[in-house]
Amino acid sequence: MTRVFDTPHDLIGSESTVLGPSDWLVIAQDRVDGFAEVTEDRQWIHVDAERAKDGPFGGTIAHGYLTMSLVNHFLPQLIEVRGFSHAVNVGADRLRFLNPVRVGARIRGTGEIVSVETIKGAIQSVVRVTVEIDGEHKPACVVDTISRYYPDA
């Protein structure tokens, strides 16, 4: 269920708030192949299903950066902030790839608000997103996302 904040200022004091989980998303080979094309990372462990059968993972796996990029798919399911004129993605900290995502696996996001502060007239939040793999104990990826919301005037 999405946690809604009516204004960016409502984020203040929300540290340690748990978010999610999001819906499950199946990682299909066509998604991996498309990511390989746009990034020009066509390593065989991602795109060659026949060769990957004999590889270290028993099949093709998603790129780590594909997994991380899907955090942008999960975030709106975890948190919604309203009442701002514009917002920017400032970046990410503490990115870790902990477990490969095999093609055909289901992943989802969970989150936690790590910090909130006022910076240059905006409210900046750090949300730690963990990308879980269905049936696995260890997550695929953990990343601290940094967003800055500029409140309505």
C-alpha positions in Angstrom: 0.0 0.0 0.0 1.3 3.4 -1.0 2.1 5.8 1.9 0.8 9.3 1.0 2.3 12.5 2.3 0.0 15.5 1.5 2.9 18.0 1.5 6.7 17.6 1.4 6.8 19.1 4.9 4.8 16.1 6.1 7.9 14.0 5.5 9.6 15.7 8.4 9.8 13.3 11.3 8.9 10.3 9.2 12.3 8.6 9.5 12.1 4.8 10.1 8.7 4.7 8.4 8.4 1.3 6.6 7.0 1.5 3.0 5.4 -1.2 0.9 5.7 -3.8 -0.3 5.0 -3.0 -4.0 3.4 -5.4 -6.4 5.5 -8.3 -7.8 7.1 -7.8 -11.2 8.2 -10.7 -13.4 11.6 -10.3 -15.0 11.2 -11.5 -18.6 14.0 -12.1 -21.1 12.6 -9.5 -23.4 13.1 -6.8 -20.7 16.7 -8.0 -20.2 17.3 -8.0 -23.9 15.9 -4.5 -24.3 18.1 -3.2 -21.4 21.1 -4.9 -23.1 20.3 -3.0 -26.3 20.0 0.5 -24.8 23.0 0.1 -22.6 25.1 -1.9 -25.1 25.8 -4.4 -22.3 25.2 -7.7 -24.2 27.2 -10.0 -21.9 26.2 -13.6 -22.5 25.0 -14.2 -18.9 22.2 -11.7 -19.7 21.3 -12.4 -23.4 22.4 -15.9 -24.4 20.0 -18.3 -22.9 21.7 -21.4 -24.4 25.1 -20.5 -23.2 23.8 -19.3 -19.8 22.3 -22.7 -19.1 25.8 -24.0 -18.4 26.9 -20.8 -16.7 27.2 -19.9 -13.0 23.5 -19.1 -12.6 21.9 -21.9 -14.6 20.3 -19.4 -17.0 20.3 -15.8 -17.9 20.1 -13.1 -15.3 19.1 -9.5 -15.2 21.7 -6.8 -15.3 22.3 -5.3 -11.8 21.7 -1.9 -13.2 18.4 -3.1 -14.7 17.3 -4.2 -11.3 18.4 -0.9 -9.8 16.6 1.1 -12.5 13.3 -0.7 -11.6 13.4 1.0 -8.2 11.8 3.9 -10.2 8.9 1.5 -11.0 8.6 0.5 -7.3 8.9 3.9 -5.7 5.5 5.3 -6.7 3.9 2.2 -5.2 5.8 2.7 -2.0 5.5 6.5 -1.4 3.6 9.4 -2.9 4.4 13.0 -2.0 1.9 15.7 -3.0 1.8 19.5 -2.8 5.0 20.3 -4.6 5.8 22.5 -7.5 8.5 20.2 -8.8 10.8 17.4 -7.6 14.2 16.1 -8.6 16.0 12.8 -8.3 19.2 13.9 -6.6 20.9 10.5 -6.9 21.6 7.3 -5.0 23.9 6.2 -2.2 25.0 2.8 -0.9 24.0 0.7 -3.9 24.7 -3.0 -3.4 23.9 -6.0 -5.6 23.5 -8.9 -3.3 21.8 -11.7 -5.3 21.3 -12.2 -9.1 17.8 -12.0 -10.5 17.2 -14.9 -12.7 15.0 -14.4 -15.8 11.5 -15.5 -14.9 11.9 -14.5 -11.2 9.5 -12.1 -9.5 10.8 -9.1 -7.7 9.2 -6.3 -5.6 10.3 -3.3 -3.7 10.1 -2.5 0.0 11.3 0.7 1.5 12.2 2.7 4.6 12.5 6.4 5.0 16.1 6.9 6.2 16.3 10.6 6.6 14.5 13.9 5.8 16.0 17.3 5.9 15.4 20.8 4.6 17.9 21.8 1.9 17.9 25.1 -0.1 14.1 25.6 0.3 13.3 22.0 -0.5 12.6 18.9 1.5 15.0 16.1 0.8 14.3 12.5 1.6 16.4 9.4 1.5 14.4 6.2 1.0 16.2 2.9 1.2 14.7 0.6 -1.3 15.3 -3.2 -1.0 14.5 -5.2 -4.1 13.3 -8.6 -3.0 13.3 -11.8 -5.0 10.3 -14.1 -4.5 11.4 -17.3 -2.7 14.9 -16.0 -1.9 16.2 -15.0 1.5 18.8 -12.5 0.2 17.5 -9.4 -1.7 18.7 -8.6 -5.2 19.6 -5.0 -4.5 19.6 -2.4 -1.8 19.9 1.3 -2.7 19.3 4.6 -0.9 17.4 6.9 -3.2 17.6 10.7 -2.7 14.7 12.9 -3.8 14.2 16.6 -3.3 10.7 18.1 -3.3 10.1 21.9 -3.8 6.9 22.8 -1.9 4.1 24.8 -3.6 4.6 28.5 -2.9 
